[in-house]
Amino acid sequence: MVGAGTHDDAGVYRLRPDLAIIQTLDFFTPIVDDPFSFGQIAAANALSDVYAMGGTPLTAMNIVGFPIETMDKDILRQILLGGLSKIEEAGALLVGGHSIKDDEIKYGLSVTGTVHPDKLKTNQGAVAGDRLILTKPLGTGILATAVKRKLATSAETELLTQTMAQLNRIASELAVRFNCSALTDVTGFGLVGHALEICDASKVSLKLSLNALPLLSGAEKYAVQGVLPGGCKTNQKYYHPRVNMLTQPDSPKNWLLYDPQTSGGLLICVPEDVASELLRSLDKAGILAAMIGSFIPQNSTCPEIIVA
């Protein structure tokens, strides 16, 4: 049902008329110092791809690279326990995995989920007039860079960790309940990159409100200081030609458009008449969400993002 053609979040295969499986895999190197928190973040990030398809995770398998001969085994144990805590929170089962000896720590999951084919959500289906809702604040890449450079405060570090470890389960369930027209999550290509994937798949453009973007505390401050991850500049170089800045073209805040996110929020596309009600439901569930833009007809040979 879904392959690699539209750069979606996971592969989907129909088993029977009322059942399809979702398959995804993701892993990376540590983004925070605490091993248990790193395990939680990596697991939440991998599980998110199932939620971004409107599905339910069923099973997960660990993917591990670890310098077993030079590092305390308890660090690996804490990483795996952190990951397990999020797998269990998702209601899924850990059924195995694979590890290799590696000079650098790596951890993540291969996840299998299920979805009814009629309720499958993809990054294709947004139409002009739909509103775009983001369910987590931006800035994890910039703040993680600040943490690595020993610049972030303890409060900023704690908020960053909590945000990345938060599952997208409830946001996904609400998106499906409100029959969203398209769905994806924000990860390494940043807000602009993943929004453009929706635009490309749906053949629409997007009008984005810069001032409506929810930001992690400290993210804009560090952007002003030039504390930027390498991926931020790579994303900006690649996607900037398709971004039409009508406001604040030289503002450091613009870097947040391109900031690569780890375990970022969902991008939910919904008709205008249900967007406010969905926002209220997300807020009631304790999810910091914001309406950040609206889709418009494609007005060029290639979909674009207009930032106003």
Steps between C-alpha positions, in 0.01 A plus 500: 500500500789739575856468374783745450341703222358785709774507768248398764580402859466122472421215265147360505390157370138384483454152645123483452216746433481606865865480605835646389842492663727801542878452503767751593852522637702781657813532714766761577786602727441654847338843505506540880748383765265294718483146355147424623368823348684427175328163483162661555559762229627252242204270562244784488656617174470157338146441627395837359512372142218256576297776662565722197316239288202495737599156628554311824844355587492126574859376521847651516854368464811668635778617268823552696857601436714512816874506593459203732873462570563860605176624658306398811231247412260675737485790254365260237258358755365848578457581129303180445288560810421851380392364164292227665317757712374674185417174322286402799343848517401454135333168588741309275721199569877471477563175311876500449763691307859499385821653634847551360829616649550862393737779601203738526172440682198459275148404600154485349215272409345308217126533557202315356151641540153450360233721348163448335558580131208744502657694789854511364646852499778611266668825400273510195148645509526860620282739300486876463321644802626237745668627815838372621546417869835423666489299825845568651712815524798538268864539594627158610797509261613845610451425870678164472794686345492744792506203739803350322680836524420524874294815443150380590358547849379202701140614447551521122662156495218346702232653277685381189520145636135490605385631162699248298394210725130582463310247290286621211237238585222729627559758226474223240182360650339845495616563143332176390187576704466835322559327164808701405567528129877445528747422777875483555754577770784751517847346521834547328388713205349761730159663483551629146630171363216288633235761417629502143463122488129552572484773235674283240286194569177703512586749221423808710702790642509616862466843659689486830481750788846559646362656819266205560782246530526349851862507616686330782625738766849617404482388137468848352766635736756246383401552136583868542838397643568277201483177700383285211537130416655412166171354378334837546728660242473200267119516509506875442727465198283226347150633571546879500440533121145377560428736791359845426574724801252787503590605853820532707724350230816564704367395842703233685161351591485371143752230593220331695332425167793280404607365840522117487273357766549184700170337600312809384128558496239401245390719212123456480305626198130552567209689347451851634165419663652246741845654561399703808322206658803277442723761662273507805512123524879498475525768768264305727730200458800707612656530155658834411369539145460800272331581172795618289368538148253420225527326165441696180481403133832423337582826321820400324654204323615369839328517841650763729476631854409866547607635840300804610 
